[in-house]
Amino acid sequence: MTQAQQAAATAPATATPSTAAGGTTGVPTPVTAPVARPTTRDVPRLLNRWQVVAVAACLLFAFLTAFLQVLGWQANRAAADNTEQLVRVQNIQSTLFRADALATTSFLVGGLEPPEQRQAYDEAIDQVTRLIADAAEAQPADREVLAALNAAVNRYTTTNTQARDNNRQGFPVGAEYLRGASNQLRAGVQPLMQALTDANSQRAEDELGAQNPLLVLLPGLAALAVLWWVNRNLSRVFQRLVNVGVAGAFVLVALLTLVAVTVSSSQDDGNSELRDGSYRVAVAEAEARTAANDAKSNESRRLGAQGSGAAFEEGWQAAAQRVQDNASADTRRLWQTYSGLHVRVVELEESGKYDEAVALATTVEPDGPTAALDAFDQASQAKVSSAAAAATDELRSGNSIFLVLAAITLLLGLGAAGLSTRGIAQRRREYA
């Protein structure tokens, strides 16, 4: 064997490509990644999830909307109660100033005051005492201030009694007691009355504005958006444009929302008209009545000062302006009658006819300023009572619709939840 043959025999074998049948040369098969199969959706689980979402949306809509309707009912009741309390507080204030006007006017007579004026004073104080007790019973939030007011009224009446006793005996110190009583009324009682008036006015107006149609609209819009989303998902899976059950729930929620918003909006408009109408008349007329009696008291205090009562005339002018600003057209005419007689009283005093001025100011004849002011006071009080009654009656008369609507909303909200459940159950049966 030659060297070349030996090298060939000992060399490593070289791999040769394999041949396929037919003698053709094979090519290595490339290795490819496995193709991902589409994920199969768990339709029953999706249906359960969508059903829970739809039912929750319907129930939350029903409970939230009914809750807002009950709040609307409570707001109207509270507005009526606070309006009554405001009028009651203003009546206390007006009656106190009427009592002061009676006391200061009768004091000018000297000795024993006219019996009818003393009786009217006693009746006014008794009425104030009853009204304070009624106000404390009606509004617990006012009780602390009303207790302080009751104590201040007692101090005022005690000082007034001392003035009357000294005046009856002809003691000059009686005039000091009278001035002290009137000062107590304005410095001690008036701030308490103003605090009560402001608090009750704020409460009444807040409750009158508590109707909020936009807030009532929001739960309905949210529920409708959820039901639309559920129907859209169902249509993608089952190739049906509308699910009858979910669509029925959608329509029911839409109708309930429309009715709730309409009622709330109507009540809100009514309360706005009421606030600018009979409620405002009652509040303004009560302010005019208080100012009128304050003016009469300042008239008598001016005469009691005997020539040094310029400051009391300034008080009269300020009170008269409040009457002009707040009195209704009917009562303003009566006020102008008294105002003209007051001008006559001032003219008599300034011309040196003091006794004639006192006689005119204290007379109880029909053509005197006292009778004119009494006519204004009675007409003003009647105006306040009628306007306040109209406001509270209107607030309470149609208020039950909120409770009825709340009950209907709960029932039909449950019905909407049942419709959506039924619609999705139908798709579940089709899938099964």
C-alpha positions in Angstrom: 0.0 0.0 0.0 1.4 3.3 -1.0 1.7 6.3 1.3 -1.1 8.0 -0.5 -3.4 5.1 0.0 -2.5 4.9 3.7 -3.3 8.7 4.2 -6.6 8.2 2.5 -7.4 5.3 4.7 -6.5 7.0 8.0 -8.2 10.4 7.2 -11.5 11.1 9.1 -14.7 10.5 7.2 -16.3 13.6 5.8 -20.0 14.0 6.4 -22.1 13.8 3.2 -25.5 15.3 2.9 -28.2 12.8 3.2 -30.2 12.0 0.2 -33.9 11.7 0.0 -35.8 9.2 -1.9 -35.1 9.6 -5.6 -31.5 10.5 -4.9 -32.0 14.3 -4.4 -29.9 16.2 -2.0 -31.8 17.3 1.2 -31.7 20.8 2.7 -31.8 21.3 6.6 -35.4 22.1 7.8 -35.6 25.5 9.5 -36.9 25.5 13.1 -39.9 27.9 13.5 -41.6 29.3 16.7 -45.0 27.9 17.5 -47.9 30.2 16.4 -49.9 31.6 19.4 -53.5 30.5 19.5 -56.2 33.2 20.1 -57.2 33.5 23.7 -60.6 32.1 24.4 -62.8 34.5 26.4 -64.6 33.2 29.5 -68.0 34.4 28.3 -70.0 33.1 31.4 -67.7 35.0 33.7 -68.0 38.1 31.6 -71.8 37.8 31.6 -71.8 37.5 35.4 -69.5 40.5 35.7 -71.6 42.7 33.4 -74.8 41.6 35.2 -73.3 42.7 38.6 -72.3 46.1 37.1 -75.7 46.7 35.5 -77.7 45.7 38.6 -75.4 47.8 40.8 -75.8 50.8 38.6 -79.6 50.5 38.7 -79.8 50.1 42.4 -77.3 52.9 43.2 -79.3 55.2 40.9 -82.5 54.3 42.7 -81.2 54.8 46.2 -79.3 58.0 45.5 -82.1 59.6 43.6 -84.7 58.6 46.2 -82.3 59.9 48.9 -82.0 63.3 47.2 -85.8 63.5 46.8 -86.2 62.8 50.6 -83.7 65.6 51.2 -85.8 67.9 49.0 -88.8 67.0 51.1 -86.9 67.7 54.3 -85.6 71.0 53.0 -89.1 72.3 52.2 -90.3 71.3 55.7 -87.3 73.0 57.3 -87.8 76.1 55.2 -91.4 76.3 56.4 -90.4 75.8 60.0 -87.6 78.4 59.8 -89.9 80.9 58.1 -92.4 80.5 61.0 -89.6 80.9 63.5 -88.3 84.0 61.8 -91.7 85.6 61.8 -92.2 84.6 65.4 -88.8 86.3 66.4 -89.7 89.4 64.4 -93.1 89.5 66.2 -91.3 89.4 69.5 -89.1 92.4 68.4 -92.1 94.4 67.0 -94.2 93.7 70.1 -91.4 94.8 72.4 -91.0 98.1 70.7 -94.7 98.5 70.7 -94.7 98.0 74.5 -91.9 100.6 74.7 -93.9 103.0 72.6 -96.9 102.6 74.9 -94.8 103.0 78.0 -93.0 106.1 76.9 -96.2 107.7 75.5 -98.3 107.1 78.6 -95.4 108.4 80.8 -95.9 111.8 79.3 -99.3 112.1 80.9 -97.9 112.1 84.4 -99.4 110.4 87.4 -101.5 107.3 86.5 -101.3 106.5 82.8 -104.5 105.9 80.8 -105.9 102.5 81.8 -106.3 101.4 78.2 -102.6 102.1 77.4 -101.5 100.3 80.5 -103.6 97.3 79.6 -102.2 97.3 76.1 -98.6 97.4 77.5 -99.3 94.5 79.8 -100.8 92.5 77.0 -97.8 93.2 74.8 -95.4 92.0 77.5 -97.5 88.9 78.1 -97.4 88.2 74.3 -93.7 88.6 74.2 -93.3 86.1 77.1 -95.5 83.5 75.3 -93.7 84.0 72.0 -90.3 83.5 73.6 -91.5 80.2 75.1 -93.0 79.1 71.8 -89.8 80.0 69.9 -87.7 78.0 72.3 -90.0 75.0 71.8 -89.9 75.3 68.0 -86.2 75.8 67.5 -83.7 74.2 69.9 -80.8 76.0 68.2 -82.2 79.3 69.5 -82.8 78.3 73.1 -79.5 79.8 74.5 -80.1 83.2 72.9 -83.8 83.1 73.8 -82.9 82.4 77.5 -80.7 85.5 77.5 -83.4 87.4 75.7 -86.0 86.4 78.4 -83.6 87.7 81.1 -83.1 91.0 79.3 -86.8 91.4 78.8 -87.3 90.8 82.6 -84.7 93.5 83.4 -86.5 95.9 80.9 -89.9 95.4 82.5 -88.6 95.7 86.0 -87.0 99.1 85.2 -90.2 100.1 83.4 -92.2 99.3 86.5 -89.9 101.4 88.7 -90.3 104.3 86.3 -94.1 103.9 86.4 -94.1 103.8 90.2 -92.0 106.9 90.6 -94.0 108.7 87.9 -97.2 107.9 89.7 -95.9 109.6 92.8 -94.5 112.6 90.9 -90.9 111.8 91.5 -88.6 113.2 88.8 -86.3 110.1 89.0 -89.1 108.2 87.2 -87.9 109.8 83.9 -84.4 108.4 84.5 -85.8 104.9 85.0 -87.8 105.3 81.8 -84.8 106.4 79.8 -82.8 103.5 81.4 -85.5 101.0 80.3 -85.5 102.3 76.7 -81.8 102.2 76.6 -81.8 98.6 77.9 -84.2 97.7 75.1 -81.9 99.0 72.5 -78.5 98.1 74.0 -79.4 94.8 75.6 -82.4 93.4 73.8 -81.9 94.6 70.3 -78.5 92.8 69.7 -80.1 89.5 70.8 -83.1 90.1 68.6 -80.8 90.8 65.6 -78.8 87.7 66.2 -82.0 85.6 66.3 -83.3 87.3 63.1 -80.1 86.8 61.2 -79.8 83.1 62.2 -83.3 82.2 61.3 -83.3 84.3 58.1 -80.1 82.5 57.0 -81.6 79.1 57.8 -84.8 79.8 56.0 -83.1 81.1 52.9 -80.6 78.2 52.8 -83.4 75.7 52.9 -85.4 77.6 50.2 -82.3 77.3 48.0 -81.7 73.6 48.8 -83.4 72.2 45.7 -80.6 71.2 43.2 -81.8 69.8 39.9 -78.2 69.3 38.7 -77.4 67.1 41.6 -80.5 65.0 41.0 -79.4 64.6 37.3 -76.0 63.1 38.1 -77.0 59.6 39.4 -79.2 59.1 36.3 -76.5 60.1 33.9 -74.0 57.8 35.6 -76.4 54.8 35.5 -77.3 55.5 31.8 -73.5 55.5 30.9 -73.0 52.2 32.7 -76.0 50.5 31.0 -74.8 51.8 27.6 -71.4 50.3 28.3 -72.9 46.9 29.3 -75.1 46.8 26.1 -72.1 47.7 23.9 -70.0 44.8 25.4 -72.9 42.4 24.9 -73.3 43.5 21.3 -69.6 42.8 20.5 -69.8 39.3 21.9 -73.2 38.2 20.6 -73.4 40.3 17.4 -76.7 41.8 18.6 -77.1 45.5 18.4 -79.5 45.8 21.4 -80.1 43.7 24.4 -83.8 44.1 25.1 -83.5 43.8 28.9 -80.7 46.2 29.3 -82.4 48.6 26.8 -85.6 48.4 28.9 -83.6 49.3 32.0 -82.0 52.2 30.2 -85.3 53.6 29.2 -86.7 53.2 32.7 -83.8 55.0 34.3 -84.0 57.7 31.7 -87.7 58.3 32.4 -87.2 58.4 36.1 -84.3 60.8 35.8 -86.4 63.1 33.6 -89.3 63.1 36.0 -87.0 63.7 39.1 -85.1 66.5 37.5 -88.4 68.1 36.2 -90.0 68.0 39.7 -86.8 69.3 41.4 -86.4 72.1 38.9 -90.1 73.1 39.2 -89.7 73.2 43.0 -86.5 75.2 42.8 -88.3 77.8 40.6 -91.2 77.9 42.9 -89.0 78.4 46.0 -87.2 81.2 44.2 -90.5 82.9 43.5 -91.6 82.3 47.0 -88.4 83.8 48.4 -88.9 87.0 46.3 -92.7 87.0 47.0 -94.6 86.2 50.1 -91.5 85.3 52.2 -89.9 88.6 51.4 -93.1 90.5 52.1 -93.5 88.9 55.5 -89.9 89.7 56.5 -89.9 93.2 55.2 -93.3 94.1 56.7 -92.2 92.8 60.1 -89.2 95.0 59.9 -91.4 98.0 59.0 -93.6 97.3 62.0 -90.7 97.2 64.4 -89.3 100.4 63.0 -92.7 102.2 63.2 -93.0 101.4 66.9 -89.4 102.4 67.4 -90.3 105.8 65.8 -93.3 106.3 68.1 -91.1 105.5 71.1 -88.5 108.1 69.9 -91.3 110.7 69.5 -92.3 110.3 73.1 -88.7 110.2 74.3 -88.1 113.5 72.5 -91.0 115.1 74.3 -89.9 113.7 77.6 -86.5 115.4 77.1 -88.3 118.7 77.0 -86.3 120.7 74.5 -83.1 118.6 74.4 -84.4 115.7 72.4 -82.6 116.3 69.0 -80.9 112.9 69.2 -84.3 111.2 69.6 -85.5 113.0 66.5 -82.6 111.6 64.6 -83.7 108.2 65.9 -87.2 108.9 64.6 -85.9 109.8 61.2 -83.8 106.6 60.9 -86.7 104.5 62.0 -89.0 106.3 59.5 -86.6 105.6 56.7 -86.7 101.9 57.5 -90.5 102.0 57.4 -90.5 103.6 54.0 -88.0 101.0 52.7 -89.9 98.0 54.0 -93.6 98.7 54.3 -96.0 97.5 51.6 -98.1 99.9 49.6 -101.1 99.3 51.7 -99.5 99.9 55.1 -97.3 102.8 53.8 -100.4 104.9 53.3 -101.2 104.4 57.0 -97.7 105.2 58.0 -97.8 108.5 56.1 -100.9 109.5 58.1 -99.0 109.0 61.3 -95.9 110.7 59.9 -97.9 113.8 59.0 -99.2 114.0 62.6 -95.7 113.5 64.0 -94.6 116.6 62.0 -97.4 118.5 63.7 -96.2 117.4 67.1 -92.7 118.6 66.3 -93.9 121.9 65.0 -95.9 122.5 68.2 -92.9 121.7 70.4 -90.5 123.8 68.4 -92.9 126.8 68.5 -93.0 126.7 72.3 -96.4 124.9 72.6 -95.0 122.0 74.6 -98.3 121.1 76.4 -100.2 121.1 73.1 -97.5 118.9 71.6 -97.8 116.4 74.5 -101.6 116.5 74.3 -101.5 115.7 70.6 -98.9 112.9 71.1 -100.8 111.3 73.9 -104.4 111.6 72.9 -106.2 108.4 72.0 -108.7 110.2 69.8 -109.1 108.7 66.3 -107.4 111.8 64.7 -104.3 111.6 66.9 -100.9 110.1 66.1 -101.4 107.2 68.6 -104.5 106.0 66.8 -102.8 106.4 63.5 -99.8 104.3 64.6 -102.2 101.7 66.0 -103.9 101.5 62.7 -100.6 101.0 61.0 -99.5 98.4 63.6 -102.6 96.3 63.2 -102.5 96.4 59.4 -98.8 95.6 59.3 -99.3 92.7 61.7 -102.1 91.3 59.6 -99.9 91.6 56.5 -97.1 89.8 58.1 -99.4 87.0 59.2 -101.0 86.5 55.8 -97.8 86.6 53.9 -96.1 84.2 56.3 -99.0 81.8 56.1 -99.0 81.9 52.3 -95.3 81.1 52.3 -95.4 78.2 54.7 -98.6 76.8 53.2 -97.1 76.7 49.7 -94.0 75.0 51.0 -95.9 72.3 52.8 -98.9 71.8 50.4 -97.1 70.2 47.4 -94.2 68.8 49.4 -95.5 65.2 49.6 -94.8 64.7 45.9 -91.1 64.2 46.9 -92.0 61.2 49.1 -94.3 59.7 46.5 -91.6 60.1 43.8 -88.9 58.6 46.1 -91.0 55.5 46.6 -91.7 55.2 42.9 -88.0 55.6 42.1 -87.0 52.8 44.5 -89.6 50.4 43.0 -88.9 51.2 39.4 -85.1 51.2 40.1 -85.5 47.6 41.4 -87.5 46.9 38.2 -84.7 48.3 36.0 -82.2 46.0 37.8 -84.6 43.0 37.1 -84.8 43.9 33.4 -81.1 44.1 33.0 -80.7 40.7 34.8 -83.3 39.2 32.6 -81.6 40.5 29.4 -78.2 39.1 30.4 -79.7 35.8 31.4 -81.2 35.4 27.9 -77.7 35.8 26.5 -76.4 33.3 29.0 -78.9 30.7 27.8 -78.0 31.3 24.2 -74.3 30.8 24.9 -75.1 27.6 26.8 
